Amino acid sequence: MNIFPAIDLYGGKAVRLFKGDYNQMTVYNDNPLEVAKTFEKLGATHLHLVDLEGARNGKPGNLDTIKKITEETSLFTEVGGGIRNMDVARAYIESGVDRIILGTAAVNDQAFLKEAVSTFGDKVAVGVDIKDGFVAIKGWTEKSDVSAEDFMKKMEDLGVKTVISTDISRDGAMKGSNNELYRKLSQNYSLDIIASGGVSTIDDIKALSDMNLYGAIIGKAYYIGAIDLKEAIEVAG
């Protein structure tokens, strides 16, 4: 299983939100590139980036920072946040990222999703942010009327290969990963599933790895010292 340490970007800084709330933001580092290089030194091979301004406003807010990371590290980098049209998708791809993550757009704009998958193939992943069993959109500020199960099936049918599944109720809350959810998803769909939200102990990493998930994202747990990244990578490997 691949470990994706996360950097959430806002105003060119590395931050974390509590349960997706922009009013509950903690700045962890003024230099995200420095954070990415630290991940690399600890043995990370993959990186998960979120442009929080993009997620809220629908246009990139941290493109220069992302480009620096892709140019100055050898990490496999995926990025999400505000990718809702082909121009923005192309801008991220041209910045050097290995994979873009479509969230709100994958729910609201099937034509765009199909075009993106057709154009960029495996470079497109879809983020399924789950709130009370339904897909949440617009930086988690709205709950759609699409159930998580229906959405996953649709992604499979459209040829999407990778899905990042986040249980919003667990994100940043240090409550542990929703293993029941990920077990169900991994059994029911032939997708590469990346677990996100609530991964807060090495036991979470072990449990997810035992399910043969494709990946797990570590965010707050790393920043507050609850998970040793080097150990997590060894356990997952």
N, C-alpha and C positions, 0 to 999 in steps of 0.2 A: 504494500500500500504506500502511495506517495504522500508525504507530508507537505502541506502548503502553508507555511507561515504567512500571516496576512499583514498587509499594511493598508490601512484605510487613510485616504488622502483628503485633506481639506485645507485650502489656503497654502498649499505647498508643504504642509506638515503631516507627520504621522500621528493620527488620532484614533480614538475609539469612541463609539456611541454606545449608550446603554439602551438595549431593546430598540435600536433604530431611532432613538429620540435625539434630534439635533440640538435640543436644549440641555441634553445631558452628555456633553462632549468632554473627553479628557485628551489633552495634548501629551503624547508620549515622547516625541522627538521632533526637533525643528528640521532635521535632515533625513528624509526618508531613504536617500541613497546610502547613507551611513548604516541605516538599519538593514537594508538589503545585503550590504557587504558583510555585515555581522552574521546574518543568516547563512550566507555562503561559507563563511569561515567555520561555522558550526556543523557543516555537512549538508545543508539544504541544497536540493537540486531544482526545486519548484517554488514559485512565489505567486501569491494571490493578492492582486491589487484591486481596491475599490475607489473610484473617483466619486466621493460623496456629493460634491457639487454637481457633478454630472447626473447622479441618481436623482437629485432633487430638481434640477433645472432643465435636464434634457440636452445639455451641451457640455463638452469636456471643460474641466476647470484646472486640470493638473497635467496637461499633455507634456510640457517641458520636463517636469519631474519624472514622468514615466519614461520618456525618451532617454534621460540620463541613466536610469536604472537598467534599461535594456542594452544600452551601449557599454556600460561599465561593469556589468556582471555577466556571468554565463548562465544565469538561472532561467529555467523554462518559466515564462511569465504569462499569466492570464490576467485580464483586466475587465472589470464591469463598471457600470454606472453611466446612465444616460446615452446608451448606444441605441438610438431609435430611428436612424436612417442610414443609408448606404454611405453618405459623405462622412459621417462620424465614424462608422465602422472602418472605412478605408483609412481615415486619419490615424486610428489606433494601430491598424495593421502596419501602416507605413512608419509608425514610430518604433517598430521592431518587436512588438509583443507577439507571442506565439499563439495566443488564443484570446478571442473576445467573448464576453459573456453578455447575452441578451436577457433582460429581465422583463420590465414593463412591456417592451415592444413585442416580445414573444407571446404575450397574452393578448394585446390589443391590435396587433398588426401582423396577421398571418402572411400577407403578401410580402412584407419586408423580411420576415423570418425565412420564408421559402427562398427569396432572392439571395439573402446572406448565405444560407446553407449551400445553395447552388453555386455561388461565386467563390466562397472561401472554404467550403467543405469542413474538414476536421478542425479548422481554426475557429469554428463557431461552437460555443457551448451555451447552454440555457440555464439561467438561475431560477430555481423554483423556490420562492420564499413562501413558507406555509404559515398561515395564521388561522387557528381554529379549523383546520382541515381544508381551507381554501387558499388560493394563490393571492398573495398581497402584491401590490404594485406601487409605483411612484415613490420609491425610497421607503417602502413599507407604510406609507401614510394612508393608503386605501386598500380595502379588502375587495377583491373581485368576486364575481359570482361563479367562478370556475373552480371546481373541486380539484384537489391535488392529483387524485387518481386519474380523472379524465385528462388532465393536462399532461401527465407523464405518458399516457398512452398515445396522445396526439403527437408528442415530441418523437416518440419511437417511430410512429407512422411516417413522420416527415423526414426521417433520416438523420435526426440529431443524434450524435454519438455520446456526448458528455453532458451531464446535468449536475449542477451544484444545488443541493437541497438544504435549505436553512429552516430550522424551526425557530421562528422569531421569538417565541416565548422563552427560549433558552439562550438566545444570543447575548453575550456579554454578561449573563447573569450568574455564571459559574455554578450551574445546577447539574452539570453532566450532560452528555449527549443523549438524544432520544433514540436509544438503540432499537426499540420496538419499531419505530418509524423506518429506520434504515434497513433493518432486517426485512421488513415487509417490501420496501422498494427494491432491494437487491434480489429478492425472490421473484417478484412479479414482473420485472422489466429487464430487458437485455441492454441496459444502458450502463455507461461508465459513470458511477455515482460518486460524487464527492460530498462527504458529510460536513456540514457547517453549523455552527451555533451550539454553544454549551460544552464543547470539547475542553474539559478542564482538569483531567488527571491522566496519568499514564495508563490507568485501568480503562479509561475511555478509549485510548489509542489501541490497547490490546483487544478490546471487545470489537471495535470497528475493523481492525486488521483480521480478526478471526472470521469475519463475514466476507472476507475477500473483496471489500470495497476498493474502488480504484484510488480513492484519496480521502484525506481529512484535512480540514482547515483549522489551524491553531491561531487564535487571535489574542484575546485578553489574557488567557492563561499563561502565555509566554511573557507578556509585558509585566505581569505582576509576580512572576517567578513561581507560579504554581506548576508549570511544566518545564522541564529541562529539554530544550529543543533537540540537543544531541542525543539524549536518551530516547526521546520520542521517535526520532528517525531510525535509531537502531531497533527499537521494538517493532516499528511498522515494517522494517525491512526483513 
